[in-house]
Amino acid sequence: MECQRAAVSYLSWALIVGGGAYLLQQTRSCAQYGRYAAEQQRCVRSGLGWFLQEVPAFLVPLLLLLLQGTGTGTGTGTGTGRTLLLCTFMLHYFYRSIIYSFLTRGRPVPLNIVLFAAIFCSLNGFLQGHYLLHCSHSELTWTTSPHLAAGSLLFAVGLTINIHSDNILRNLRKPGEYVYRIPRGGMFEWVSGANFLGEIIEWCGYAVAVWSLPAFAFAFFTACSIGPRAYQHHRDYQKRFEDYPRSRKALIPFIL
């Protein structure tokens, strides 16, 4: 068990260090996908790319849950609160890999991005699932763990913002179009990266609900990886559109 806890700790700190390094790298150049992808890159269709890169974060925890249920897991038993939290994690990736990938009208995704994202999602899916099922001894309940209710509410708010913002962006294009238009409505009235803001809120809520190093590490990595993306999109919108709303911020309403 101590060996398992050490592995979870090392992997969590790797996420934190990796997130900080990625943040520094993004201050110098944009990640090469979406509107910033180089034309000569090998790509896969957008829906297929999103499915392949995101589905491991759904399937790996699901496999861990099934193994736990059949008694082949090596952990201490699954509490209801921890199981629900893992299902919350899986809910996001069910949406992202199954629903979003089917509906998206985005640009083709570079193959190397798909590969790296799939590796990350596999490792993170294992980290979150393994911690909750095998390493966490505390039973989380609404009465004994007030952070569970607060974090779950925050997660629900973030998920709602994320899905609603995705829908706004998707409806800016007709099928097969790759044009860019000014998004309006919802949180886009306040920030250019409303979809990114929603996802960051989601995982901050998840971190509060779980109250663990692995959950915090993932929330931190998420903020470091897609926070700069919101700022890059904000600058791109300002360059593309002379009438882009001047009051709109990049990621945090009224602040940044």
FENTA-V303151 format. One record per pair of residues at least 24 apart in sequence whose C-alpha atoms are under 6 Angstrom apart, sorted by sequence separation. I is the first residue (numbers start at 0). J is the second residue. If there is no record, write none. Layout:
i->I j->J
i->I j->J
This chain:
i->164 j->194
i->57 j->89
i->161 j->194
i->57 j->92
i->161 j->197
i->160 j->197
i->161 j->198
i->192 j->229
i->157 j->197
i->157 j->198
i->54 j->96
i->191 j->233
i->53 j->96
i->157 j->200
i->158 j->201
i->157 j->201
i->50 j->96
i->154 j->201
i->50 j->100
i->81 j->131
i->154 j->204
i->49 j->100
i->153 j->204
i->154 j->205
i->46 j->100
i->150 j->204
i->46 j->101
i->77 j->132
i->150 j->205
i->150 j->207
i->151 j->208
i->190 j->247
i->192 j->249
i->75 j->133
i->150 j->208
i->189 j->247
i->190 j->248
i->191 j->249
i->192 j->250
i->74 j->133
i->80 j->139
i->190 j->249
i->45 j->105
i->48 j->108
i->78 j->138
i->80 j->140
i->190 j->250
i->45 j->106
i->52 j->113
i->146 j->207
i->147 j->208
i->45 j->107
i->146 j->208
i->190 j->252
i->44 j->107
i->45 j->108
i->189 j->252
i->43 j->107
i->52 j->116
i->56 j->120
i->60 j->124
i->42 j->107
i->43 j->108
i->48 j->113
i->52 j->117
i->55 j->120
i->56 j->121
i->59 j->124
i->42 j->108
i->55 j->121
i->59 j->125
i->42 j->109
i->41 j->109
i->42 j->110
i->56 j->124
i->60 j->128
i->41 j->110
i->33 j->106
i->15 j->216
i->22 j->223
i->11 j->213
i->14 j->216
i->18 j->220
i->11 j->216
i->18 j->223
